[in-house]
């Protein structure tokens, strides 16, 4: 590419049509050389398409191209930094989606173009040193370990990239060397080395000849049966077919997911189906790229079309035109768009009653919205920071705000998190959201916040205008975890807060504190905690970070709901106190119970600690808790079975058959329940 910019993947999928006799002859002939068939994929294009790339980043060999003129000694600082950021993005993306259990990723060749203009060996060595200094600092969990070297470079010094002259093609020695390396590393790859049943290859031959874009799982089983499956009687046809489909899915040869909504269909030709269908929606709809469908819809459904191109709201009435060539696959396409975060279902009871649905397409939102209202000056801020190297990120309690060496904010992560946040806002009847591509003004129930993507700092900032900031922090951390598990499982998320605790709406922090790591050091707070050159005592820590720390005792502002389990004298005083809305009495009763249990160290760990953060009620028994209101249970306590049972049971009921104890749900007075829950306007519990 003379543009010198883009990334490509070469899929190593050596599968050809063959019969049994051919295999026998092949095995007898020791002189036969293996052949590999390559498929070249080009991942260039408009930024709006970047949200689709992860669908097709699979096992293979990757070439990441850059223009050497942008890194040559005479290049400007802005130009050079832009080129390095581009390489950083692609190296991290490849590592994120192809990382192995051994901490490596798919082989990568860095290709420097325009050698006809940057031709000197010293210039090439200068660029090679620059790349090594920038990306080779951490050798633990980075893509740099998988970058192939150009050993036969001019000047006798190996380079970490291949400088090529595209004007002369394979007459360039570096081009030939790069092709040779691609073939060599492909032959060594696990994909090529892995043995699979011959019947699987027969099935692959069948689906290559099949002209259908999608088939049902039953059709796939029928074809597999004709090809000789199951090979394993122990697995049976159903399990082996699903395993085979998952294997070909990993290779990028087809698409199959075992989600309940997608497990009954296999996409045989992902490129032919998904790219044309998705890019009818995810594209630049304005200007030079206006399509035939755009012209038609602007006349037939002008209001709905304007909502899509201006607000990212997709009305299903538009799909009849946009997907007219894929009408029979509409349900599958919509499910895949939802799965990969390309669209988010929105609640619209009026539209649903008319058979219409509306979806948010985050990648189509406007870059910025000028009409967003500022938050109050006393709003709080926290940050979501992401990294591929979780160990490196978790090494320090405090990091510089601009220190982004170990951070990585994948393209598409913010839009997916934004989509899930909008959905949760609707579920809690939050205010009408104000959305843009990099910033949004939302609320969960009555708790308002602004979430903003900071590409320069590679993190997400959240400003909270609420008396319960931990509600927002906990929920967004959970939603970010959902995004990661769905499509970026090798990524880790860290919640960080300003080292000063509070931060003005327009202020920028100097350093960030890893809040989970700070809480983990709770046993040593009495010895003081160093934040840079400042040593904080326990009281100072609690005062500065109180709004972000988990509850460590009874709250004085009361509770909406209290869950307890009656076990004689130990619990009775707490239960009786809760029935009387007297916080002071409740505190005294709790302390009395702690005193009783403290006399018996074996039982002291069983103290029931009620915790309620706004909408999320947590029942805590020892280290075990269960969250009501949508949060996930974290059964970290490995004590006796009855302890876990006591912690997990929620709801009124009689003593169970195992004699665990009487389960009871206690409510505060009716007027308190009405006022506090109705104010939230959301189904939290």
LUMTI-944682 format. One record per residue (C-alpha): residue number from 1; x, y, z. Coordinates in steps of 0.05 Angstrom, whole numbers. Each point is the difference from the previous one (the first is absolute). Layout:
<lumses>
LUMSE;resi;xx;yy;zz
LUMSE;NUM;X;Y;Z
...
</lumses>
This chain:
<lumses>
LUMSE;resi;xx;yy;zz
LUMSE;1;0;0;0
LUMSE;2;31;66;-21
LUMSE;3;-42;33;54
LUMSE;4;45;-34;50
LUMSE;5;-56;-9;50
LUMSE;6;-46;-58;16
LUMSE;7;1;-69;30
LUMSE;8;-10;-68;-31
LUMSE;9;-9;-71;23
LUMSE;10;22;-61;-38
LUMSE;11;-42;-59;21
LUMSE;12;38;-66;4
LUMSE;13;-54;-50;-18
LUMSE;14;30;-57;-39
LUMSE;15;-64;-36;-18
LUMSE;16;-10;-30;-69
LUMSE;17;-50;-50;-28
LUMSE;18;28;-71;5
LUMSE;19;-22;-72;3
LUMSE;20;23;-59;41
LUMSE;21;46;-29;-54
LUMSE;22;36;67;-7
LUMSE;23;13;2;74
LUMSE;24;29;-71;-1
LUMSE;25;46;18;-58
LUMSE;26;21;63;36
LUMSE;27;19;-37;63
LUMSE;28;41;-52;-40
LUMSE;29;40;54;-37
LUMSE;30;50;28;49
LUMSE;31;26;49;-52
LUMSE;32;-67;35;-7
LUMSE;33;3;72;22
LUMSE;34;-57;33;37
LUMSE;35;-34;58;-35
LUMSE;36;-37;56;35
LUMSE;37;-56;40;-31
LUMSE;38;-1;72;23
LUMSE;39;-58;50;2
LUMSE;40;18;73;3
LUMSE;41;-45;47;40
LUMSE;42;5;76;-3
LUMSE;43;-23;36;64
LUMSE;44;9;71;-25
LUMSE;45;-56;49;-10
LUMSE;46;-39;54;36
LUMSE;47;4;5;75
LUMSE;48;-75;-15;4
LUMSE;49;16;-71;-22
LUMSE;50;49;-12;57
LUMSE;51;-57;-25;43
LUMSE;52;-6;-59;-49
LUMSE;53;72;-22;0
LUMSE;54;-3;-44;62
LUMSE;55;-51;-44;-36
LUMSE;56;55;-25;-46
LUMSE;57;64;4;41
LUMSE;58;16;-74;3
LUMSE;59;61;-46;-2
LUMSE;60;47;16;-56
LUMSE;61;61;42;-17
LUMSE;62;-7;76;3
LUMSE;63;35;54;-39
LUMSE;64;-4;70;30
LUMSE;65;19;53;-50
LUMSE;66;27;70;13
LUMSE;67;31;56;-41
LUMSE;68;74;6;17
LUMSE;69;-1;74;-19
LUMSE;70;-41;12;63
LUMSE;71;54;-30;45
LUMSE;72;62;24;-37
LUMSE;73;48;47;37
LUMSE;74;-28;62;-34
LUMSE;75;-74;-15;16
LUMSE;76;-37;49;45
LUMSE;77;-17;-20;71
LUMSE;78;-75;0;-12
LUMSE;79;7;-43;-63
LUMSE;80;47;-48;35
LUMSE;81;-46;-8;61
LUMSE;82;-60;-11;-45
LUMSE;83;36;-57;-36
LUMSE;84;22;-32;65
LUMSE;85;-70;5;29
LUMSE;86;-26;-34;-63
LUMSE;87;49;-58;9
LUMSE;88;-15;-4;74
LUMSE;89;-74;-7;-14
LUMSE;90;10;-57;-50
LUMSE;91;51;-37;42
LUMSE;92;-46;2;61
LUMSE;93;-61;-19;-42
LUMSE;94;34;-61;-29
LUMSE;95;26;-21;68
LUMSE;96;-68;10;32
LUMSE;97;-37;-45;-49
LUMSE;98;52;-53;-15
LUMSE;99;37;-9;66
LUMSE;100;17;-72;20
LUMSE;101;4;-32;68
LUMSE;102;76;7;-5
LUMSE;103;-6;75;-1
LUMSE;104;17;7;-74
LUMSE;105;-43;21;-59
LUMSE;106;-3;-13;-75
LUMSE;107;66;14;-37
LUMSE;108;7;73;-22
LUMSE;109;42;31;-55
LUMSE;110;11;75;3
LUMSE;111;4;25;-72
LUMSE;112;31;69;-13
LUMSE;113;-19;28;-68
LUMSE;114;30;55;-44
LUMSE;115;70;-28;0
LUMSE;116;10;37;-66
LUMSE;117;-2;64;41
LUMSE;118;30;-26;66
LUMSE;119;55;-45;-28
LUMSE;120;60;7;46
LUMSE;121;21;-57;46
LUMSE;122;14;49;56
LUMSE;123;-71;28;-7
LUMSE;124;-28;-70;5
LUMSE;125;41;-15;62
LUMSE;126;-24;66;31
LUMSE;127;-72;-20;-11
LUMSE;128;12;-70;26
LUMSE;129;30;28;65
LUMSE;130;-58;47;8
LUMSE;131;-51;-56;-7
LUMSE;132;39;-44;49
LUMSE;133;4;56;51
LUMSE;134;-74;15;-6
LUMSE;135;-30;-69;-1
LUMSE;136;54;-46;28
LUMSE;137;3;28;71
LUMSE;138;-45;-53;30
LUMSE;139;13;-70;-26
LUMSE;140;-50;-34;46
LUMSE;141;-68;5;-33
LUMSE;142;7;40;-63
LUMSE;143;-4;-12;-74
LUMSE;144;74;18;-7
LUMSE;145;19;-72;17
LUMSE;146;-34;-22;-64
LUMSE;147;31;51;-47
LUMSE;148;44;-35;-52
LUMSE;149;70;26;-14
LUMSE;150;31;17;-68
LUMSE;151;66;-37;9
LUMSE;152;30;15;-69
LUMSE;153;-8;75;0
LUMSE;154;47;44;-38
LUMSE;155;58;22;44
LUMSE;156;5;-67;37
LUMSE;157;-42;23;59
LUMSE;158;-66;-37;11
LUMSE;159;-62;44;-1
LUMSE;160;-66;-7;36
LUMSE;161;-37;18;-65
LUMSE;162;5;-13;-75
LUMSE;163;14;63;-40
LUMSE;164;-32;-10;-69
LUMSE;165;-5;37;-66
LUMSE;166;-68;-14;-29
LUMSE;167;18;31;-67
LUMSE;168;43;-60;-18
LUMSE;169;-40;-55;34
LUMSE;170;36;-67;9
LUMSE;171;63;27;-31
LUMSE;172;11;30;69
LUMSE;173;39;-49;45
LUMSE;174;-39;23;61
LUMSE;175;-67;-18;-33
LUMSE;176;26;-70;-16
LUMSE;177;27;-7;71
LUMSE;178;-67;20;29
LUMSE;179;-38;-51;-42
LUMSE;180;50;-54;20
LUMSE;181;-9;16;74
LUMSE;182;-76;-2;-8
LUMSE;183;4;-71;-28
LUMSE;184;50;-23;53
LUMSE;185;-40;24;60
LUMSE;186;-65;-26;-30
LUMSE;187;29;-70;-5
LUMSE;188;18;3;74
LUMSE;189;-67;26;23
LUMSE;190;-45;-42;45
LUMSE;191;-55;6;-52
LUMSE;192;41;-37;-52
LUMSE;193;31;-49;50
LUMSE;194;-66;-19;33
LUMSE;195;-28;-67;-23
LUMSE;196;-75;-5;-13
LUMSE;197;-43;-59;-24
LUMSE;198;-2;-8;-76
LUMSE;199;-76;2;5
LUMSE;200;6;72;25
LUMSE;201;38;19;-63
LUMSE;202;-53;-35;-41
LUMSE;203;-53;43;35
LUMSE;204;40;62;-16
LUMSE;205;3;-19;-73
LUMSE;206;-76;-8;1
LUMSE;207;-14;69;29
LUMSE;208;48;32;-49
LUMSE;209;-41;-28;-56
LUMSE;210;-66;19;34
LUMSE;211;-25;66;-28
LUMSE;212;-43;17;61
LUMSE;213;23;56;45
LUMSE;214;-29;-32;63
LUMSE;215;-24;-69;20
LUMSE;216;-37;-25;60
LUMSE;217;35;-44;51
LUMSE;218;-43;-58;-22
LUMSE;219;22;9;-72
LUMSE;220;72;3;23
LUMSE;221;-10;-65;39
LUMSE;222;-30;-33;-62
LUMSE;223;59;20;-43
LUMSE;224;49;-22;54
LUMSE;225;-34;-68;5
LUMSE;226;8;-9;-76
LUMSE;227;74;15;8
LUMSE;228;10;-54;52
LUMSE;229;-12;35;67
LUMSE;230;-1;-15;56
LUMSE;231;72;-24;1
LUMSE;232;-5;-6;75
LUMSE;233;-57;-43;25
LUMSE;234;14;25;70
LUMSE;235;-17;72;-20
LUMSE;236;-57;-16;-47
LUMSE;237;-22;40;-61
LUMSE;238;-27;61;36
LUMSE;239;62;15;43
LUMSE;240;50;-16;-55
LUMSE;241;-35;43;-51
LUMSE;242;-2;59;48
LUMSE;243;74;-11;16
LUMSE;244;18;-3;-74
LUMSE;245;-39;63;-14
LUMSE;246;35;35;58
LUMSE;247;67;-22;-30
LUMSE;248;-15;28;-68
LUMSE;249;-28;63;33
LUMSE;250;68;10;34
LUMSE;251;34;-5;-68
LUMSE;252;-48;52;-29
LUMSE;253;-27;-50;-51
LUMSE;254;-71;7;24
LUMSE;255;-37;32;59
LUMSE;256;-33;-40;54
LUMSE;257;-17;22;71
LUMSE;258;-30;-41;55
LUMSE;259;-41;57;29
LUMSE;260;-73;-23;9
LUMSE;261;-23;50;-53
LUMSE;262;52;-22;-51
LUMSE;263;16;-73;14
LUMSE;264;-50;-26;-51
LUMSE;265;32;31;-61
LUMSE;266;69;1;-33
LUMSE;267;22;55;-46
LUMSE;268;37;-36;-56
LUMSE;269;23;63;-36
LUMSE;270;12;54;52
LUMSE;271;33;50;-47
LUMSE;272;-54;-7;-53
LUMSE;273;-56;9;50
LUMSE;274;24;44;57
LUMSE;275;43;52;-35
LUMSE;276;-51;19;-54
LUMSE;277;-57;-1;51
LUMSE;278;34;37;57
LUMSE;279;32;52;-45
LUMSE;280;-69;19;-26
LUMSE;281;-10;28;70
LUMSE;282;70;14;28
LUMSE;283;30;48;-51
LUMSE;284;5;73;-16
LUMSE;285;-70;15;-24
LUMSE;286;13;72;-18
LUMSE;287;39;31;-57
LUMSE;288;36;-40;-53
LUMSE;289;-20;-68;28
LUMSE;290;-75;10;-5
LUMSE;291;-29;-66;-26
LUMSE;292;-60;-17;-42
LUMSE;293;-36;-24;63
LUMSE;294;14;66;34
LUMSE;295;-33;39;-56
LUMSE;296;-61;-46;2
LUMSE;297;-8;3;76
LUMSE;298;8;75;3
LUMSE;299;-64;3;-42
LUMSE;300;-39;-59;28
LUMSE;301;16;7;75
LUMSE;302;32;69;8
LUMSE;303;-10;5;76
LUMSE;304;27;-70;15
LUMSE;305;58;10;-48
LUMSE;306;19;66;33
LUMSE;307;-2;-34;68
LUMSE;308;50;-51;-25
LUMSE;309;51;45;-33
LUMSE;310;-4;56;52
LUMSE;311;-15;-38;64
LUMSE;312;22;-71;-12
LUMSE;313;-72;-26;12
LUMSE;314;-17;-58;-47
LUMSE;315;-74;-12;-11
LUMSE;316;-15;-70;-26
LUMSE;317;-43;30;-55
LUMSE;318;65;21;-34
LUMSE;319;26;-71;-3
LUMSE;320;-52;-19;-52
LUMSE;321;39;44;-48
LUMSE;322;71;-4;28
LUMSE;323;-3;-77;5
LUMSE;324;-45;-15;-58
LUMSE;325;52;-49;-27
LUMSE;326;6;-35;68
LUMSE;327;-72;-1;23
LUMSE;328;-1;-74;18
LUMSE;329;61;10;44
LUMSE;330;-25;62;36
LUMSE;331;-10;-33;68
LUMSE;332;70;-30;-1
LUMSE;333;32;65;-22
LUMSE;334;-35;39;55
LUMSE;335;22;-51;53
LUMSE;336;72;4;-24
LUMSE;337;-2;76;1
LUMSE;338;-25;-3;72
LUMSE;339;51;-52;20
LUMSE;340;59;40;-25
LUMSE;341;-25;65;28
LUMSE;342;-13;31;-68
LUMSE;343;-72;15;20
LUMSE;344;-39;3;65
LUMSE;345;-75;-14;7
LUMSE;346;-38;59;29
LUMSE;347;-65;-3;39
LUMSE;348;-55;34;-39
LUMSE;349;-68;-25;20
LUMSE;350;-36;44;-49
LUMSE;351;41;-26;-58
LUMSE;352;-3;-72;23
LUMSE;353;-76;3;1
LUMSE;354;2;17;-74
LUMSE;355;49;-57;-15
LUMSE;356;59;47;-4
LUMSE;357;66;-2;39
LUMSE;358;53;52;8
LUMSE;359;75;-13;10
LUMSE;360;58;45;18
LUMSE;361;60;-5;-47
LUMSE;362;55;33;42
LUMSE;363;51;5;-57
LUMSE;364;-48;46;-38
LUMSE;365;-7;51;55
LUMSE;366;24;72;-12
LUMSE;367;72;15;20
LUMSE;368;-22;53;51
LUMSE;369;-64;31;25
LUMSE;370;2;73;20
LUMSE;371;-66;0;38
LUMSE;372;23;-44;58
LUMSE;373;-10;33;67
LUMSE;374;60;5;47
LUMSE;375;-2;-37;66
LUMSE;376;2;36;67
LUMSE;377;69;23;22
LUMSE;378;-1;-48;60
LUMSE;379;-8;-61;-46
LUMSE;380;49;-58;11
LUMSE;381;43;-36;-51
LUMSE;382;27;-70;-8
LUMSE;383;35;-34;-58
LUMSE;384;-5;-67;-34
LUMSE;385;69;-22;-24
LUMSE;386;12;-61;-43
LUMSE;387;61;-43;-14
LUMSE;388;22;-64;-33
LUMSE;389;55;-8;52
LUMSE;390;-40;-3;64
LUMSE;391;60;-19;42
LUMSE;392;39;61;-21
LUMSE;393;-60;46;11
LUMSE;394;-14;-29;69
LUMSE;395;72;8;22
LUMSE;396;-6;71;25
LUMSE;397;-51;31;47
LUMSE;398;6;68;-32
LUMSE;399;17;17;-73
LUMSE;400;8;65;-38
LUMSE;401;-62;22;-38
LUMSE;402;42;8;-64
LUMSE;403;39;-64;12
LUMSE;404;-35;-43;-52
LUMSE;405;55;-50;-16
LUMSE;406;-39;-60;23
LUMSE;407;-69;25;-19
LUMSE;408;-41;-20;-61
LUMSE;409;-68;27;-19
LUMSE;410;-24;-42;-59
LUMSE;411;-42;32;-54
LUMSE;412;-72;-18;11
LUMSE;413;5;-12;75
LUMSE;414;-29;68;19
LUMSE;415;-57;-7;-49
LUMSE;416;-18;-68;27
LUMSE;417;3;25;72
LUMSE;418;-42;59;-21
LUMSE;419;-52;-46;-30
LUMSE;420;-5;-42;63
LUMSE;421;-4;63;42
LUMSE;422;-58;26;-41
LUMSE;423;-36;-66;7
LUMSE;424;10;0;76
LUMSE;425;-22;73;4
LUMSE;426;-65;-20;-34
LUMSE;427;-8;-60;47
LUMSE;428;5;47;60
LUMSE;429;-44;53;-33
LUMSE;430;56;51;-4
LUMSE;431;-5;67;-34
LUMSE;432;1;8;-76
LUMSE;433;73;-12;-20
LUMSE;434;41;51;-38
LUMSE;435;49;-39;-43
LUMSE;436;61;13;-44
LUMSE;437;54;-46;-25
LUMSE;438;49;16;56
LUMSE;439;-43;31;55
LUMSE;440;-69;-14;30
LUMSE;441;-44;30;54
LUMSE;442;-40;-56;33
LUMSE;443;-31;-22;65
LUMSE;444;-13;-65;36
LUMSE;445;-66;14;35
LUMSE;446;9;69;32
LUMSE;447;76;-5;-1
LUMSE;448;27;44;-56
LUMSE;449;70;-6;-30
LUMSE;450;40;19;-62
LUMSE;451;44;-54;-31
LUMSE;452;55;22;-47
LUMSE;453;53;-37;-42
LUMSE;454;70;29;6
LUMSE;455;39;-30;-59
LUMSE;456;63;41;16
LUMSE;457;4;-28;71
LUMSE;458;-28;-68;-21
LUMSE;459;-54;-2;53
LUMSE;460;-72;18;14
LUMSE;461;-19;55;48
LUMSE;462;-66;0;38
LUMSE;463;-26;63;34
LUMSE;464;-54;-14;52
LUMSE;465;-53;49;24
LUMSE;466;-30;-45;53
LUMSE;467;0;-11;75
LUMSE;468;16;-74;-14
LUMSE;469;60;0;-47
LUMSE;470;17;-72;18
LUMSE;471;-65;-21;-33
LUMSE;472;24;27;-67
LUMSE;473;71;-25;10
LUMSE;474;-22;-71;17
LUMSE;475;-51;-4;-56
LUMSE;476;47;27;-54
LUMSE;477;56;-46;22
LUMSE;478;-49;-58;-6
LUMSE;479;-23;21;-69
LUMSE;480;72;9;-23
LUMSE;481;12;-71;24
LUMSE;482;-58;-25;-42
LUMSE;483;30;34;-62
LUMSE;484;68;-31;14
LUMSE;485;-28;-70;9
LUMSE;486;-41;4;-64
LUMSE;487;54;21;-49
LUMSE;488;66;18;34
LUMSE;489;12;-54;53
LUMSE;490;74;14;6
LUMSE;491;-11;72;21
LUMSE;492;-3;22;72
LUMSE;493;-36;60;31
LUMSE;494;24;41;59
LUMSE;495;-40;53;38
LUMSE;496;44;59;20
LUMSE;497;-15;64;37
LUMSE;498;38;66;5
LUMSE;499;55;-3;52
LUMSE;500;-31;62;32
LUMSE;501;-67;-37;8
LUMSE;502;-41;56;-29
LUMSE;503;10;35;-66
LUMSE;504;-34;60;-32
LUMSE;505;-43;-10;-61
LUMSE;506;51;32;-45
LUMSE;507;63;-20;38
LUMSE;508;49;-53;-23
LUMSE;509;32;-45;51
LUMSE;510;75;-7;7
LUMSE;511;-3;-72;26
LUMSE;512;-51;-55;6
LUMSE;513;-9;-51;57
LUMSE;514;-21;-72;-13
LUMSE;515;-60;-4;47
LUMSE;516;-2;-76;2
LUMSE;517;74;-3;19
LUMSE;518;-11;53;54
LUMSE;519;-57;-41;30
LUMSE;520;42;-63;-3
LUMSE;521;51;35;44
LUMSE;522;-52;14;54
LUMSE;523;35;-44;52
LUMSE;524;63;44;-5
LUMSE;525;-35;68;1
LUMSE;526;19;9;73
LUMSE;527;73;0;-21
LUMSE;528;-13;55;-50
LUMSE;529;-5;-2;-76
LUMSE;530;48;36;-46
LUMSE;531;-28;37;-59
LUMSE;532;61;26;-35
LUMSE;533;37;43;51
LUMSE;534;-61;5;46
LUMSE;535;-14;-49;56
LUMSE;536;-73;-4;20
LUMSE;537;-24;-25;67
LUMSE;538;-62;-45;4
LUMSE;539;-46;57;18
LUMSE;540;26;43;-57
LUMSE;541;-11;-57;-49
LUMSE;542;-72;-9;22
LUMSE;543;-14;74;-2
LUMSE;544;31;11;-69
LUMSE;545;-28;-61;-35
LUMSE;546;-63;-13;40
LUMSE;547;-46;13;-59
LUMSE;548;34;-58;-38
LUMSE;549;14;-50;55
LUMSE;550;-48;-58;14
LUMSE;551;-42;5;63
LUMSE;552;39;-24;60
LUMSE;553;-56;2;52
LUMSE;554;-72;22;9
LUMSE;555;-22;62;-37
LUMSE;556;-33;55;40
LUMSE;557;-44;23;-57
LUMSE;558;-42;-63;3
LUMSE;559;-16;-58;-46
LUMSE;560;-55;-17;-49
LUMSE;561;-2;-75;14
LUMSE;562;35;-43;52
LUMSE;563;10;-75;-10
LUMSE;564;14;-45;60
LUMSE;565;-2;-72;23
LUMSE;566;-26;-14;70
LUMSE;567;44;-45;41
LUMSE;568;-20;9;72
LUMSE;569;33;52;45
LUMSE;570;54;20;-51
LUMSE;571;-47;30;-51
LUMSE;572;-62;15;40
LUMSE;573;23;67;28
LUMSE;574;19;25;-69
LUMSE;575;-67;-23;-29
LUMSE;576;-40;33;55
LUMSE;577;40;64;-8
LUMSE;578;-12;2;-75
LUMSE;579;-75;-6;11
LUMSE;580;6;65;38
LUMSE;581;27;55;-45
LUMSE;582;51;22;52
LUMSE;583;69;2;-31
LUMSE;584;35;11;66
LUMSE;585;-35;-60;30
LUMSE;586;19;-41;-60
LUMSE;587;72;20;7
LUMSE;588;1;-19;74
LUMSE;589;-33;-67;-15
LUMSE;590;50;-15;-55
LUMSE;591;59;17;45
LUMSE;592;-29;-44;55
LUMSE;593;-5;-58;-49
LUMSE;594;71;11;-23
LUMSE;595;21;-1;73
LUMSE;596;-35;-67;10
LUMSE;597;31;-31;-61
LUMSE;598;68;30;16
LUMSE;599;3;-44;61
LUMSE;600;2;-60;-47
LUMSE;601;54;10;-54
LUMSE;602;-27;-60;-39
LUMSE;603;-66;36;-10
LUMSE;604;25;72;-5
LUMSE;605;7;-5;-75
LUMSE;606;-75;-14;-5
LUMSE;607;-22;70;18
LUMSE;608;-55;22;-48
LUMSE;609;18;68;-30
LUMSE;610;-57;35;-36
LUMSE;611;23;43;-58
LUMSE;612;-45;41;-46
LUMSE;613;27;47;-53
LUMSE;614;-60;37;-27
LUMSE;615;-33;-49;-47
LUMSE;616;45;-60;13
LUMSE;617;-14;-40;64
LUMSE;618;57;-44;22
LUMSE;619;-8;-54;52
LUMSE;620;68;-13;30
LUMSE;621;18;-60;43
LUMSE;622;75;-5;11
LUMSE;623;29;10;-69
LUMSE;624;-61;-25;-37
LUMSE;625;-51;47;-30
LUMSE;626;-58;-2;-47
LUMSE;627;-25;62;-35
LUMSE;628;-73;14;-15
LUMSE;629;-18;48;-55
LUMSE;630;39;-26;-59
LUMSE;631;70;-7;28
LUMSE;632;37;-67;-1
LUMSE;633;14;-44;60
LUMSE;634;72;-7;22
LUMSE;635;5;-62;43
LUMSE;636;71;10;24
LUMSE;637;-10;-33;68
LUMSE;638;17;-73;1
LUMSE;639;-26;-15;70
LUMSE;640;-50;-52;20
LUMSE;641;-58;-14;-46
LUMSE;642;-52;27;48
LUMSE;643;36;68;1
LUMSE;644;-8;7;-75
LUMSE;645;-72;-22;3
LUMSE;646;-15;52;53
LUMSE;647;32;54;-43
LUMSE;648;-34;-21;-65
LUMSE;649;-72;-7;22
LUMSE;650;-41;62;-13
LUMSE;651;-74;4;14
LUMSE;652;-48;-20;55
LUMSE;653;-8;-73;14
LUMSE;654;-4;-53;54
LUMSE;655;58;-38;29
LUMSE;656;28;-44;-55
LUMSE;657;11;-75;1
LUMSE;658;73;7;17
LUMSE;659;-13;41;63
LUMSE;660;39;60;-25
LUMSE;661;-44;49;36
LUMSE;662;-62;41;-11
LUMSE;663;7;47;-58
LUMSE;664;-35;67;7
LUMSE;665;-5;65;-38
LUMSE;666;-12;61;44
LUMSE;667;-27;66;-26
LUMSE;668;4;69;30
LUMSE;669;-65;37;12
LUMSE;670;-45;5;-61
LUMSE;671;9;75;-9
LUMSE;672;76;-7;-2
LUMSE;673;-6;-55;-53
LUMSE;674;-47;42;-42
LUMSE;675;41;63;3
LUMSE;676;69;-29;-13
LUMSE;677;-17;-50;-54
LUMSE;678;-49;43;-37
LUMSE;679;51;56;-3
LUMSE;680;46;-47;-37
LUMSE;681;-53;-14;-53
LUMSE;682;34;-65;-18
LUMSE;683;-7;-75;12
LUMSE;684;63;-7;41
LUMSE;685;-22;-59;43
</lumses>
